[in-house]
Amino acid sequence: MVVDWCLQVGAHVIGIDAPCRWSSTGRARNAERDLAHARIFAFATPSRERAEGHAFYRWMLNGAQLFNLIEQHYPLFDGSIKVSGPVCFETFPQAAACALAGEIVSAKQKGTVRRKLLHQAGIDTAELSNIDVVDAALCALTAHNVQMGSFKSYGDAKEGFILVPSVIVV
């Protein structure tokens, strides 16, 4: 189980590529609207009821289940500027890549762009076998930045924050 592994390795900050909260209106959450204002587009998170009725949202339901388990040991980021204890948070690899690059990067070239950004951060990407593992590495790099206090948040406490690095911290 992921939670057991996080505890076993002594993880302190955990970034998850899935919505941490459901939309209260059934439309895009504030975090997704804030990202859109920055020209970074993400799927709108629906209400839980809507998600349960559509196969497309299964990944979001799985993410919600992971957050439920993780939050028993790692409280969800609540908007505090300083991360002072174990914490989990939502992140979005495309937004993290744009933040690290300092510009909007192509999602069509995500494999190449994200590997380059990880390499620039001193991460060896040779063993990263597919885009999902590359995205997991971006989530881990974002978690490192959050732990170091070098991050930007989008959204609010009610529907959840999406965190991205503000600069590359190694």
C-alpha positions, 0 to 999 in steps of 0.5 A: 500500500502506498501509505505504508511505503510513504511511512516506511521511507520516512516521507515528510511531504507528499504530492499527488497528481489527482484532485484533493477535493471535489467541486462544490458547484459541479464546475471547475474549482478555484484552483483550476480557474486560477491555473486557467488565468495563468494559461495552464489548462486542467480537467475541471473536477466535478462533484463527487456525485457526477464523478461516480456516474462517469467512467472517465472520472475513475482516476479522480475517484482513485485519487480521492481514495488515496487522499483519504488514506494518506490524510490519516498520516499526512494532513492536507495542505491548508493554505499555510505559507510555511509547511511545518509538519507532515503534509500531503497536497495536490499537484499537476505535472503540466502546471509544475512543468510550466512553473519550472520552465518559467513559461507555458510549455507544450503538453504535446511534447510533455515527455521530452520537456518534463525529462529535460526539466527533471534533468536540469534539477539534477534528476537522472531520468534514464530509469523513468520508463514512461510518462506516468513515472516521469510525472511521479518524479515531477510530483516528488520534485514539487514535494521537495520544493514544498518542503523547502518553502519554494512553491506557489499555490492555486485555489482555496481551502474549501475546494483544495489547493494545487501546488507547484514549484516556484523555482528549482530547488536542489 
